[in-house]
Amino acid sequence: MLFWFIATSVLTIHYVFTDPQFDYRMLIVGSVIPVVGDAGGGWLSALNSVTVAVAVLVVVMAATVGRRPTRRFLLGLPIGCLLHSVFGASWNTTDVFWWPFAGVDLADSQGMVFSRGVWSVVLELIGLGLTWWILRRHQLLSFGRLRAWSRDGRLTFL
């Protein structure tokens, strides 16, 4: 599931922050990175842990002291990881969500994608529709506009 996490993260940040200067590129990357843990299971499931998301936040904040533009750009990464936990319902799997505090052994952990069954397909179709709506709303369906957005990363909802 990629589009579900991308679309829900973009829409949530837009309606919560309403900041026209927010760079959505790192948010998208942050919301998709934990998908590796969703698909892989086992030790990769730790990517869905709130501990990993908070660790990424601490690293971003510590590494960008005094560099506000860089911080503003990178802050989307931990926000995306946290939103992935929200929209992926990671809290349903206590061992994964609270890793390493709920136990260190994730070797037998099943990937989240496989544990949802048909709901993964339904949510991904909804996410695909929402992504299409976002792209149409921002007129990003042409290659030229999408390429310009990839350099800028900002979305202004009309």
N, C-alpha and C positions, 0 to 999 in steps of 0.2 A: 504494500500500500504506500504509494507516494503522493498521489494527488489529494487524498483525504487530508494528510498532514500539511501539505503546502497550502491548500485553500483555506482550511480552518485557521491556520496560524496567521496568514495574511489578513483575513477578515477580522480576526480577533484583535490583532495589533492595530489595524486601522480604526476600528470602532472604540478601542480602549484608549489609545494614545492620541488619536486624531492629529498626528504630527505630519505635515506635508514634507518635512525634511528627513523622515525616517528612511533608512536604507534597507530594503526588503531582501537584498541578496543573501546576506549572512543569516537572516531569519529563516529563509528557505533551506539553506545548507544545514542549519542547526536542527530544523524540524525533520530533516531527512536522514541525518547521520544515525540516529537510533534505529532506523529501519534495518540496519545490518544486524543488530541484536534481535530484532523482531523475527527476522528470517532465519538467523543462524541458531538461536537457542544456545544452551550451554553457557560458557563463560562470556560469550558475546552479549548475553542478556543483560550484563552489567551496564551496558550503554543506556538502558532504560531506567537506571537507578537515579533517584533524586540526588544522591551523593555525587554522582558523576556530573550532573547538570550544575550543582552548586560549586563543585571543584572547577569547572570550566568558567563559571562566573567569577570566582576568586582569582583565577589566573588572568582573566581579561582585565579585571579591575586593578590588579597589582602590576601587570605589565604595561598598563597605559596611564600610569600616574603622570599628570602634567601634559598629556597628549590627548586633548579632548576630541579632536576630529577622528583620531584612530579609535578611541574608546567608543565614540558614537557609532562607528562603522562595525566594530567587533561585538558590541553589546547584543546584537541580534542573534549571535550564535548561542549563548546560554539561554536566552529567552525562547528560541526555537526548540532547544532540548527540553525545557520545562513544559512548553506547550505540547510537545510530542507525548510527554507523560500524561498530560491531561486528556488529549483527544485519542490516545491509544489505550486509555483505561489501565495504565500500568499498575495502579494502586490495587487492582484486583489480585495481583500476584505479589504477596507480601515479601517473599524471599528476593524477588527481583527489585521491587520498588525501594525497599529499605536496605538493599545490599550495601555494605557488608554488615550492617547492624542486626539484621534478622538472621544472619548466618552467612558464612563465607562460601559454602559449597553450592555452586551453580551448575555443576557438571551435568546434572540430570534435568536441568530446566528446559522445557519445551519452548520453541519459538512462539511468540504471541500471535503471529499470523495464522499458524496452524491451529491454535486453540480457539479461534473465533469461528472457524468454519465458513459457512456461506455469508456471514455478516461482513467478512473481509471484502467480499466481492461487492456487496450492496454499498458499503461505505466508500469503496474506491470509485464506484460509479457516481455516487453523490459528489465526491471530491472532484471527479473529472468534470461533472456539470458545473460545479462552482468555479473551477479553474477556467473553464471556457467562458463563463459569465464575467470573471475578472478581466480576462484578456480582451473580451469584446468591449467591456465598459471603459477600458483604458486605451482602446484602439491599438492593441499590441499584436494583432493578428498578422500584420505585414512584417516581413523579415527586417526591413529597415528600421521600423519603430521598435521591434523587439531587440535588435542589436543596439540601438541607442539606449534603451532601458538597461541593457546589460552593463553599460558603462556608467549609468547614473544610479539605478536601483530604486528610484523614487516612484511612488504611485500617488496620483491625485484623483480621488474619487469624484466624479462629476455629479 
